Amino acid sequence: MKSLITTLCLATVLFTQAQNSIDLLTISGRYGFPQAYDAPFQNEKATETGAMINLKIPIKLSEKSIWFSNFTYTNYSVNKNFAVASEDAVMKPIGLNAFILQTGLVQRIDENRAFQLLFVPRFMTDFVAPTGKSWQFGGIALYEQTFNQNLTMRFGAMYNQELAGPFVVPLIDINWKISSRWSITGLAPIYLKVNYKVSERFVCGFSHFGLVTSYYLTDPNYLGDYMERTSIDLGLFGRWKMFGNWHLEGRIGYALGRNYEQYAADEKIDFRISIIKIGDHRGPPKNVAFGDGPIASLRLVYSLPLP
């Protein structure tokens, strides 16, 4: 075990100079408080729940190279509190699953510069009857610049072939230790945390997470359709070091711009750059939307200190 930890530390330090730890394993649960549907079901409510498992595996290849893999599983479910006719497919409970792998080379050029090239396959499904059409493929490219011992930034982009069409997101990765207590970490605009170190065992702050994902639907009632999920989660968090390298993190916040939108397979967007849509040929969503609302989550994290 000690040799494994040493190897992970050596590998990880090649591309995380501004960080003092890496979250190797995260297991979390999410609860969205019930919110009203749009008309004609405005007197009824939907409840969103979710789960996530994330595992990071950096493997050292040489003094300047590592092979980095990041596996994530997510589940989002939406349940209603009332009964509808079985043929009313647009009002059935929603269950969406994502298996996302980021794997590729992290290469250091010199002490202050590096780059990352990651291949990103995704399997996005409702799990009713999984099919090869659930696969999506993309990639991430980042250039890293270390400005000083407290600030490392990466600049690049993420591409994915979403079911609605090609999707590109410009990225800025930041690891900035502002002071002994304050720091900012994250991959904007996808996720970001502003951290305040209260003590050696407790950190709190502000968190942001926002991402558009699409899922191929295989339920016989709407076979071939796809569901596009959008949400910007804003909140406050507290993270407590329980024992060893294990941490417990709680978050409370608000899901802003949350949408589950169902479209036919041939309804497409020509191209999308972040929130900018170029050539959106889709009509109104087939399903009935429900409102934004408060959310809460709890995370168990194994975080490895870096030398």
Contacts in CASP RR format, 6 or more apart in sequence:
PFRMAT RR
TARGET T0000
AUTHOR 0000-0000-0000
METHOD contacts of the structure
MODEL  1
MKSLITTLCLATVLFTQAQNSIDLLTISGRYGFPQAYDAPFQNEKATETG
AMINLKIPIKLSEKSIWFSNFTYTNYSVNKNFAVASEDAVMKPIGLNAFI
LQTGLVQRIDENRAFQLLFVPRFMTDFVAPTGKSWQFGGIALYEQTFNQN
LTMRFGAMYNQELAGPFVVPLIDINWKISSRWSITGLAPIYLKVNYKVSE
RFVCGFSHFGLVTSYYLTDPNYLGDYMERTSIDLGLFGRWKMFGNWHLEG
RIGYALGRNYEQYAADEKIDFRISIIKIGDHRGPPKNVAFGDGPIASLRL
VYSLPLP
5 304 0 8 1.000
7 59 0 8 1.000
7 60 0 8 1.000
8 22 0 8 1.000
8 24 0 8 1.000
8 58 0 8 1.000
8 304 0 8 1.000
9 304 0 8 1.000
9 306 0 8 1.000
9 307 0 8 1.000
10 60 0 8 1.000
11 58 0 8 1.000
11 59 0 8 1.000
11 60 0 8 1.000
11 66 0 8 1.000
11 68 0 8 1.000
12 22 0 8 1.000
12 58 0 8 1.000
12 66 0 8 1.000
12 304 0 8 1.000
12 306 0 8 1.000
13 306 0 8 1.000
13 307 0 8 1.000
14 60 0 8 1.000
14 64 0 8 1.000
14 65 0 8 1.000
14 66 0 8 1.000
14 106 0 8 1.000
14 108 0 8 1.000
14 114 0 8 1.000
15 66 0 8 1.000
15 68 0 8 1.000
15 106 0 8 1.000
15 108 0 8 1.000
15 114 0 8 1.000
15 116 0 8 1.000
15 144 0 8 1.000
16 22 0 8 1.000
16 152 0 8 1.000
16 175 0 8 1.000
16 306 0 8 1.000
17 146 0 8 1.000
17 149 0 8 1.000
17 152 0 8 1.000
17 175 0 8 1.000
18 146 0 8 1.000
18 149 0 8 1.000
18 150 0 8 1.000
18 151 0 8 1.000
18 152 0 8 1.000
18 175 0 8 1.000
18 176 0 8 1.000
18 177 0 8 1.000
19 152 0 8 1.000
19 175 0 8 1.000
19 185 0 8 1.000
19 306 0 8 1.000
20 305 0 8 1.000
20 306 0 8 1.000
21 303 0 8 1.000
21 304 0 8 1.000
21 305 0 8 1.000
21 306 0 8 1.000
22 56 0 8 1.000
22 58 0 8 1.000
22 303 0 8 1.000
22 304 0 8 1.000
22 306 0 8 1.000
23 54 0 8 1.000
23 56 0 8 1.000
23 301 0 8 1.000
23 302 0 8 1.000
23 303 0 8 1.000
23 304 0 8 1.000
24 55 0 8 1.000
24 56 0 8 1.000
24 57 0 8 1.000
24 302 0 8 1.000
24 303 0 8 1.000
24 304 0 8 1.000
25 54 0 8 1.000
25 55 0 8 1.000
25 56 0 8 1.000
25 301 0 8 1.000
25 302 0 8 1.000
26 52 0 8 1.000
26 53 0 8 1.000
26 54 0 8 1.000
26 299 0 8 1.000
26 300 0 8 1.000
26 301 0 8 1.000
26 302 0 8 1.000
27 52 0 8 1.000
27 53 0 8 1.000
27 299 0 8 1.000
27 300 0 8 1.000
27 301 0 8 1.000
28 51 0 8 1.000
28 52 0 8 1.000
28 53 0 8 1.000
28 297 0 8 1.000
28 298 0 8 1.000
28 299 0 8 1.000
28 300 0 8 1.000
29 49 0 8 1.000
29 50 0 8 1.000
29 51 0 8 1.000
29 52 0 8 1.000
29 297 0 8 1.000
29 298 0 8 1.000
29 299 0 8 1.000
30 48 0 8 1.000
30 49 0 8 1.000
30 50 0 8 1.000
30 51 0 8 1.000
30 52 0 8 1.000
30 295 0 8 1.000
30 296 0 8 1.000
30 297 0 8 1.000
31 47 0 8 1.000
31 48 0 8 1.000
31 49 0 8 1.000
31 50 0 8 1.000
31 295 0 8 1.000
31 296 0 8 1.000
31 297 0 8 1.000
32 47 0 8 1.000
32 48 0 8 1.000
32 49 0 8 1.000
32 255 0 8 1.000
32 293 0 8 1.000
32 294 0 8 1.000
32 295 0 8 1.000
32 296 0 8 1.000
33 47 0 8 1.000
33 293 0 8 1.000
33 294 0 8 1.000
33 295 0 8 1.000
33 296 0 8 1.000
34 45 0 8 1.000
34 46 0 8 1.000
34 47 0 8 1.000
34 81 0 8 1.000
35 45 0 8 1.000
35 46 0 8 1.000
35 290 0 8 1.000
35 291 0 8 1.000
35 292 0 8 1.000
35 293 0 8 1.000
36 42 0 8 1.000
36 43 0 8 1.000
36 44 0 8 1.000
36 45 0 8 1.000
36 46 0 8 1.000
36 290 0 8 1.000
36 291 0 8 1.000
37 44 0 8 1.000
37 45 0 8 1.000
37 46 0 8 1.000
37 80 0 8 1.000
37 288 0 8 1.000
37 289 0 8 1.000
37 290 0 8 1.000
37 291 0 8 1.000
38 288 0 8 1.000
38 289 0 8 1.000
38 290 0 8 1.000
38 291 0 8 1.000
40 288 0 8 1.000
41 82 0 8 1.000
41 91 0 8 1.000
41 288 0 8 1.000
44 80 0 8 1.000
44 81 0 8 1.000
44 82 0 8 1.000
45 80 0 8 1.000
45 81 0 8 1.000
45 290 0 8 1.000
46 78 0 8 1.000
46 79 0 8 1.000
46 80 0 8 1.000
46 81 0 8 1.000
46 290 0 8 1.000
46 291 0 8 1.000
47 78 0 8 1.000
47 79 0 8 1.000
47 80 0 8 1.000
47 81 0 8 1.000
48 76 0 8 1.000
48 77 0 8 1.000
48 78 0 8 1.000
48 255 0 8 1.000
48 258 0 8 1.000
48 295 0 8 1.000
49 76 0 8 1.000
49 77 0 8 1.000
49 79 0 8 1.000
50 74 0 8 1.000
50 75 0 8 1.000
50 76 0 8 1.000
50 77 0 8 1.000
51 73 0 8 1.000
51 74 0 8 1.000
51 75 0 8 1.000
52 72 0 8 1.000
52 73 0 8 1.000
52 74 0 8 1.000
52 75 0 8 1.000
53 72 0 8 1.000
53 73 0 8 1.000
54 70 0 8 1.000
54 71 0 8 1.000
54 72 0 8 1.000
54 73 0 8 1.000
55 70 0 8 1.000
55 71 0 8 1.000
55 72 0 8 1.000
56 68 0 8 1.000
56 69 0 8 1.000
56 70 0 8 1.000
56 71 0 8 1.000
57 68 0 8 1.000
57 69 0 8 1.000
57 70 0 8 1.000
57 71 0 8 1.000
58 66 0 8 1.000
58 67 0 8 1.000
58 68 0 8 1.000
58 69 0 8 1.000
58 106 0 8 1.000
59 66 0 8 1.000
59 67 0 8 1.000
59 68 0 8 1.000
59 69 0 8 1.000
60 66 0 8 1.000
61 67 0 8 1.000
64 107 0 8 1.000
64 108 0 8 1.000
64 109 0 8 1.000
65 105 0 8 1.000
65 106 0 8 1.000
65 107 0 8 1.000
65 108 0 8 1.000
66 105 0 8 1.000
66 106 0 8 1.000
67 103 0 8 1.000
67 104 0 8 1.000
67 105 0 8 1.000
67 106 0 8 1.000
68 102 0 8 1.000
68 103 0 8 1.000
68 104 0 8 1.000
68 105 0 8 1.000
68 106 0 8 1.000
68 116 0 8 1.000
68 118 0 8 1.000
69 101 0 8 1.000
69 102 0 8 1.000
69 103 0 8 1.000
69 104 0 8 1.000
70 101 0 8 1.000
70 102 0 8 1.000
70 103 0 8 1.000
70 118 0 8 1.000
71 99 0 8 1.000
71 100 0 8 1.000
71 101 0 8 1.000
71 102 0 8 1.000
72 98 0 8 1.000
72 99 0 8 1.000
72 100 0 8 1.000
72 101 0 8 1.000
72 102 0 8 1.000
73 97 0 8 1.000
73 98 0 8 1.000
73 99 0 8 1.000
73 100 0 8 1.000
74 97 0 8 1.000
74 98 0 8 1.000
74 100 0 8 1.000
75 95 0 8 1.000
75 96 0 8 1.000
75 97 0 8 1.000
75 98 0 8 1.000
76 94 0 8 1.000
76 95 0 8 1.000
76 96 0 8 1.000
76 229 0 8 1.000
77 93 0 8 1.000
77 94 0 8 1.000
77 95 0 8 1.000
77 96 0 8 1.000
78 93 0 8 1.000
78 94 0 8 1.000
78 95 0 8 1.000
78 260 0 8 1.000
78 290 0 8 1.000
79 93 0 8 1.000
80 91 0 8 1.000
80 93 0 8 1.000
84 91 0 8 1.000
84 92 0 8 1.000
87 221 0 8 1.000
89 219 0 8 1.000
89 221 0 8 1.000
89 222 0 8 1.000
90 222 0 8 1.000
90 262 0 8 1.000
90 286 0 8 1.000
90 287 0 8 1.000
90 288 0 8 1.000
91 287 0 8 1.000
91 288 0 8 1.000
92 219 0 8 1.000
92 221 0 8 1.000
94 126 0 8 1.000
94 227 0 8 1.000
94 260 0 8 1.000
95 126 0 8 1.000
95 127 0 8 1.000
96 124 0 8 1.000
96 125 0 8 1.000
96 126 0 8 1.000
96 213 0 8 1.000
96 215 0 8 1.000
96 227 0 8 1.000
96 229 0 8 1.000
97 124 0 8 1.000
97 125 0 8 1.000
97 126 0 8 1.000
97 127 0 8 1.000
97 215 0 8 1.000
98 122 0 8 1.000
98 123 0 8 1.000
98 124 0 8 1.000
98 213 0 8 1.000
98 215 0 8 1.000
99 122 0 8 1.000
99 123 0 8 1.000
99 124 0 8 1.000
100 120 0 8 1.000
100 121 0 8 1.000
100 122 0 8 1.000
101 119 0 8 1.000
101 120 0 8 1.000
101 121 0 8 1.000
101 122 0 8 1.000
102 118 0 8 1.000
102 119 0 8 1.000
102 120 0 8 1.000
102 139 0 8 1.000
102 140 0 8 1.000
103 118 0 8 1.000
103 119 0 8 1.000
103 120 0 8 1.000
104 116 0 8 1.000
104 117 0 8 1.000
104 118 0 8 1.000
104 119 0 8 1.000
105 116 0 8 1.000
105 117 0 8 1.000
105 118 0 8 1.000
106 114 0 8 1.000
106 115 0 8 1.000
106 116 0 8 1.000
107 114 0 8 1.000
107 115 0 8 1.000
107 116 0 8 1.000
107 117 0 8 1.000
108 114 0 8 1.000
109 115 0 8 1.000
111 146 0 8 1.000
112 145 0 8 1.000
112 146 0 8 1.000
112 147 0 8 1.000
113 143 0 8 1.000
113 144 0 8 1.000
113 145 0 8 1.000
113 146 0 8 1.000
114 143 0 8 1.000
114 144 0 8 1.000
115 141 0 8 1.000
115 142 0 8 1.000
115 143 0 8 1.000
115 144 0 8 1.000
116 140 0 8 1.000
116 141 0 8 1.000
116 142 0 8 1.000
116 144 0 8 1.000
116 154 0 8 1.000
117 140 0 8 1.000
117 141 0 8 1.000
118 139 0 8 1.000
118 140 0 8 1.000
118 141 0 8 1.000
119 137 0 8 1.000
119 138 0 8 1.000
119 139 0 8 1.000
120 137 0 8 1.000
120 138 0 8 1.000
120 139 0 8 1.000
120 140 0 8 1.000
120 158 0 8 1.000
120 160 0 8 1.000
121 135 0 8 1.000
121 136 0 8 1.000
121 137 0 8 1.000
121 138 0 8 1.000
122 135 0 8 1.000
122 136 0 8 1.000
122 137 0 8 1.000
122 138 0 8 1.000
122 160 0 8 1.000
123 130 0 8 1.000
123 134 0 8 1.000
123 135 0 8 1.000
123 136 0 8 1.000
124 134 0 8 1.000
124 136 0 8 1.000
124 163 0 8 1.000
124 213 0 8 1.000
124 214 0 8 1.000
124 215 0 8 1.000
124 216 0 8 1.000
125 131 0 8 1.000
125 134 0 8 1.000
125 215 0 8 1.000
125 216 0 8 1.000
125 218 0 8 1.000
126 215 0 8 1.000
126 216 0 8 1.000
126 217 0 8 1.000
126 218 0 8 1.000
126 219 0 8 1.000
126 227 0 8 1.000
128 217 0 8 1.000
128 218 0 8 1.000
128 219 0 8 1.000
128 220 0 8 1.000
129 218 0 8 1.000
129 219 0 8 1.000
130 218 0 8 1.000
131 216 0 8 1.000
131 218 0 8 1.000
133 216 0 8 1.000
133 224 0 8 1.000
134 215 0 8 1.000
134 216 0 8 1.000
134 218 0 8 1.000
136 160 0 8 1.000
136 161 0 8 1.000
136 162 0 8 1.000
136 163 0 8 1.000
136 214 0 8 1.000
137 160 0 8 1.000
137 161 0 8 1.000
138 158 0 8 1.000
138 159 0 8 1.000
138 160 0 8 1.000
138 161 0 8 1.000
139 158 0 8 1.000
139 159 0 8 1.000
139 160 0 8 1.000
140 156 0 8 1.000
140 157 0 8 1.000
140 158 0 8 1.000
140 159 0 8 1.000
140 171 0 8 1.000
141 156 0 8 1.000
141 157 0 8 1.000
142 154 0 8 1.000
142 155 0 8 1.000
142 156 0 8 1.000
142 171 0 8 1.000
142 173 0 8 1.000
143 154 0 8 1.000
143 155 0 8 1.000
143 156 0 8 1.000
144 152 0 8 1.000
144 153 0 8 1.000
144 154 0 8 1.000
144 173 0 8 1.000
145 152 0 8 1.000
145 153 0 8 1.000
145 154 0 8 1.000
145 155 0 8 1.000
146 152 0 8 1.000
147 153 0 8 1.000
150 176 0 8 1.000
150 177 0 8 1.000
150 178 0 8 1.000
151 174 0 8 1.000
151 175 0 8 1.000
151 176 0 8 1.000
151 177 0 8 1.000
152 174 0 8 1.000
152 175 0 8 1.000
152 176 0 8 1.000
153 172 0 8 1.000
153 173 0 8 1.000
153 174 0 8 1.000
153 175 0 8 1.000
153 176 0 8 1.000
154 171 0 8 1.000
154 172 0 8 1.000
154 173 0 8 1.000
154 174 0 8 1.000
155 171 0 8 1.000
155 172 0 8 1.000
155 173 0 8 1.000
156 170 0 8 1.000
156 171 0 8 1.000
156 172 0 8 1.000
157 168 0 8 1.000
157 169 0 8 1.000
157 170 0 8 1.000
157 171 0 8 1.000
158 168 0 8 1.000
158 169 0 8 1.000
158 171 0 8 1.000
158 190 0 8 1.000
159 166 0 8 1.000
159 167 0 8 1.000
159 168 0 8 1.000
160 167 0 8 1.000
161 167 0 8 1.000
162 212 0 8 1.000
162 213 0 8 1.000
162 214 0 8 1.000
162 228 0 8 1.000
162 272 0 8 1.000
163 214 0 8 1.000
163 215 0 8 1.000
163 216 0 8 1.000
163 226 0 8 1.000
163 228 0 8 1.000
163 265 0 8 1.000
164 214 0 8 1.000
164 226 0 8 1.000
164 228 0 8 1.000
164 263 0 8 1.000
164 267 0 8 1.000
164 268 0 8 1.000
164 269 0 8 1.000
164 272 0 8 1.000
164 282 0 8 1.000
165 268 0 8 1.000
165 269 0 8 1.000
165 270 0 8 1.000
165 271 0 8 1.000
165 272 0 8 1.000
166 271 0 8 1.000
166 272 0 8 1.000
167 212 0 8 1.000
167 272 0 8 1.000
168 271 0 8 1.000
168 272 0 8 1.000
168 273 0 8 1.000
168 274 0 8 1.000
169 189 0 8 1.000
169 190 0 8 1.000
169 273 0 8 1.000
169 274 0 8 1.000
170 273 0 8 1.000
170 274 0 8 1.000
171 187 0 8 1.000
171 188 0 8 1.000
171 189 0 8 1.000
171 190 0 8 1.000
172 187 0 8 1.000
172 188 0 8 1.000
173 186 0 8 1.000
173 187 0 8 1.000
173 188 0 8 1.000
174 184 0 8 1.000
174 185 0 8 1.000
174 186 0 8 1.000
174 188 0 8 1.000
174 192 0 8 1.000
175 183 0 8 1.000
175 184 0 8 1.000
175 185 0 8 1.000
175 186 0 8 1.000
176 183 0 8 1.000
176 184 0 8 1.000
176 185 0 8 1.000
177 183 0 8 1.000
178 184 0 8 1.000
180 197 0 8 1.000
181 196 0 8 1.000
181 197 0 8 1.000
181 198 0 8 1.000
182 194 0 8 1.000
182 195 0 8 1.000
182 196 0 8 1.000
182 197 0 8 1.000
183 194 0 8 1.000
183 195 0 8 1.000
183 197 0 8 1.000
184 192 0 8 1.000
184 193 0 8 1.000
184 194 0 8 1.000
184 195 0 8 1.000
185 192 0 8 1.000
185 193 0 8 1.000
185 195 0 8 1.000
186 192 0 8 1.000
186 193 0 8 1.000
189 210 0 8 1.000
189 274 0 8 1.000
190 209 0 8 1.000
190 210 0 8 1.000
190 211 0 8 1.000
191 207 0 8 1.000
191 208 0 8 1.000
191 209 0 8 1.000
191 210 0 8 1.000
192 207 0 8 1.000
192 208 0 8 1.000
193 205 0 8 1.000
193 206 0 8 1.000
193 207 0 8 1.000
193 208 0 8 1.000
193 237 0 8 1.000
194 205 0 8 1.000
194 206 0 8 1.000
194 207 0 8 1.000
195 203 0 8 1.000
195 204 0 8 1.000
195 205 0 8 1.000
196 203 0 8 1.000
196 204 0 8 1.000
196 205 0 8 1.000
197 203 0 8 1.000
198 204 0 8 1.000
200 241 0 8 1.000
201 240 0 8 1.000
201 241 0 8 1.000
202 238 0 8 1.000
202 239 0 8 1.000
202 240 0 8 1.000
202 241 0 8 1.000
203 238 0 8 1.000
203 239 0 8 1.000
204 236 0 8 1.000
204 237 0 8 1.000
204 238 0 8 1.000
204 239 0 8 1.000
205 236 0 8 1.000
205 237 0 8 1.000
205 238 0 8 1.000
206 234 0 8 1.000
206 235 0 8 1.000
206 236 0 8 1.000
206 237 0 8 1.000
207 233 0 8 1.000
207 234 0 8 1.000
207 235 0 8 1.000
207 236 0 8 1.000
207 237 0 8 1.000
207 251 0 8 1.000
208 232 0 8 1.000
208 233 0 8 1.000
208 234 0 8 1.000
208 235 0 8 1.000
209 232 0 8 1.000
209 233 0 8 1.000
210 231 0 8 1.000
210 232 0 8 1.000
210 233 0 8 1.000
211 231 0 8 1.000
212 228 0 8 1.000
212 229 0 8 1.000
212 230 0 8 1.000
212 272 0 8 1.000
213 228 0 8 1.000
213 229 0 8 1.000
214 226 0 8 1.000
214 227 0 8 1.000
214 228 0 8 1.000
214 229 0 8 1.000
215 226 0 8 1.000
215 227 0 8 1.000
215 228 0 8 1.000
215 229 0 8 1.000
216 224 0 8 1.000
216 226 0 8 1.000
217 223 0 8 1.000
217 224 0 8 1.000
217 225 0 8 1.000
217 226 0 8 1.000
217 227 0 8 1.000
217 262 0 8 1.000
218 224 0 8 1.000
222 262 0 8 1.000
222 286 0 8 1.000
224 264 0 8 1.000
224 265 0 8 1.000
225 262 0 8 1.000
225 263 0 8 1.000
225 264 0 8 1.000
225 265 0 8 1.000
225 286 0 8 1.000
226 262 0 8 1.000
226 263 0 8 1.000
226 265 0 8 1.000
227 260 0 8 1.000
227 261 0 8 1.000
227 262 0 8 1.000
228 259 0 8 1.000
228 260 0 8 1.000
228 261 0 8 1.000
228 262 0 8 1.000
228 263 0 8 1.000
229 259 0 8 1.000
229 260 0 8 1.000
229 261 0 8 1.000
230 257 0 8 1.000
230 258 0 8 1.000
230 259 0 8 1.000
230 261 0 8 1.000
231 255 0 8 1.000
231 256 0 8 1.000
231 257 0 8 1.000
231 258 0 8 1.000
231 259 0 8 1.000
232 255 0 8 1.000
232 256 0 8 1.000
232 257 0 8 1.000
232 258 0 8 1.000
233 253 0 8 1.000
233 254 0 8 1.000
233 255 0 8 1.000
233 256 0 8 1.000
233 295 0 8 1.000
234 253 0 8 1.000
234 254 0 8 1.000
234 256 0 8 1.000
235 251 0 8 1.000
235 252 0 8 1.000
235 253 0 8 1.000
235 254 0 8 1.000
236 251 0 8 1.000
236 252 0 8 1.000
236 253 0 8 1.000
237 249 0 8 1.000
237 250 0 8 1.000
237 251 0 8 1.000
237 252 0 8 1.000
238 249 0 8 1.000
238 250 0 8 1.000
238 251 0 8 1.000
239 247 0 8 1.000
239 248 0 8 1.000
239 249 0 8 1.000
239 250 0 8 1.000
239 301 0 8 1.000
240 247 0 8 1.000
240 248 0 8 1.000
240 249 0 8 1.000
241 247 0 8 1.000
242 248 0 8 1.000
245 302 0 8 1.000
245 303 0 8 1.000
245 304 0 8 1.000
245 305 0 8 1.000
246 300 0 8 1.000
246 301 0 8 1.000
246 302 0 8 1.000
246 303 0 8 1.000
247 300 0 8 1.000
247 301 0 8 1.000
247 302 0 8 1.000
247 303 0 8 1.000
248 298 0 8 1.000
248 299 0 8 1.000
248 300 0 8 1.000
248 301 0 8 1.000
249 298 0 8 1.000
249 299 0 8 1.000
249 300 0 8 1.000
249 301 0 8 1.000
250 296 0 8 1.000
250 297 0 8 1.000
250 298 0 8 1.000
250 299 0 8 1.000
251 295 0 8 1.000
251 296 0 8 1.000
251 297 0 8 1.000
251 298 0 8 1.000
251 299 0 8 1.000
252 294 0 8 1.000
252 295 0 8 1.000
252 296 0 8 1.000
253 294 0 8 1.000
253 295 0 8 1.000
253 296 0 8 1.000
254 292 0 8 1.000
254 293 0 8 1.000
254 294 0 8 1.000
254 295 0 8 1.000
255 292 0 8 1.000
255 293 0 8 1.000
255 294 0 8 1.000
255 295 0 8 1.000
256 292 0 8 1.000
257 292 0 8 1.000
258 291 0 8 1.000
258 292 0 8 1.000
258 293 0 8 1.000
259 285 0 8 1.000
259 289 0 8 1.000
260 287 0 8 1.000
260 289 0 8 1.000
260 290 0 8 1.000
261 285 0 8 1.000
261 287 0 8 1.000
261 289 0 8 1.000
262 285 0 8 1.000
262 286 0 8 1.000
262 287 0 8 1.000
263 282 0 8 1.000
263 283 0 8 1.000
263 285 0 8 1.000
263 286 0 8 1.000
264 286 0 8 1.000
267 281 0 8 1.000
267 282 0 8 1.000
267 283 0 8 1.000
268 281 0 8 1.000
268 282 0 8 1.000
269 277 0 8 1.000
269 278 0 8 1.000
269 279 0 8 1.000
269 280 0 8 1.000
269 281 0 8 1.000
269 282 0 8 1.000
270 278 0 8 1.000
270 279 0 8 1.000
270 280 0 8 1.000
270 281 0 8 1.000
271 278 0 8 1.000
271 279 0 8 1.000
272 278 0 8 1.000
END
